[in-house]
Amino acid sequence: METLLLSKLERDHLMNLALIKHIENHEEQITDAIYKYCSHLINTHHILNCRFSGLKPESEEWDVLPSIWHEKLQVENYRTSISLLDQSNVHPESRFNFLYGILENNTHLRAQILFQLKELCIPLPNLTLLVSE
């Protein structure tokens, strides 16, 4: 099960990066609400990483981040999550809950962002074709 969730985490990371790039490509049509949801996606992942590692997060869930940081912070969050999961002293149930929390958050917020894009008649990115190698 964990292998499946790790694979899903990588796929989610790729989908988040594709969505961030798509939003950058349509920046003239993007609303503050969409940027807020993107920031929320990134902040919540960061907060989950911090909770899992016992650190205090530097941001709150709804802090709005500059859009030029989205890609960099998404990559950083993903790498941090993988690094945390590589630690051998982590209880399997904690690992599962951590992974599940990230995946649930990513899925929910991507759906919110896609809904906002659709409402604005902005073409939706094709996220279904993303596969990891």
C-alpha positions, 0 to 999 in steps of 0.5 A: 500500500505504501508503494502505491501511495508513494507513487501517487505522491510523485504523480500528485507532485507532477500534477501540481507542477503542471497546474502551476505552469498552466496558471503561469501561462494564463496569468493575465486571466488568473484571479486572486482566488486562484492564486490564493488556492495555489498558495493554500495547496503549497502552504498546507503541504508545508504545514503537514511536513512541519507537523510530521517532523515536529517543526513550527511552520513559517506560514499559515494555511491561507497566507498568499505567496508570490506566484513566482515562488509556487514552483520552487516551493512545490518542489521543496515540499515534495523533496522534504516529504520524500526525505521525511518518509525515508527516515527508518524510525517512522511508525508505518501508521504515521507514514500512512497518515502523513501520505494520506493527508498530503494526497487528500489535500492535493486532490481537494485543492487541485479540484478547487483550482480547476473549478475556478479555471472552468468558471473563468472559461480558461482551458483546463490542463490535461493532468491525466496524461502525466506519468512518472518514469 
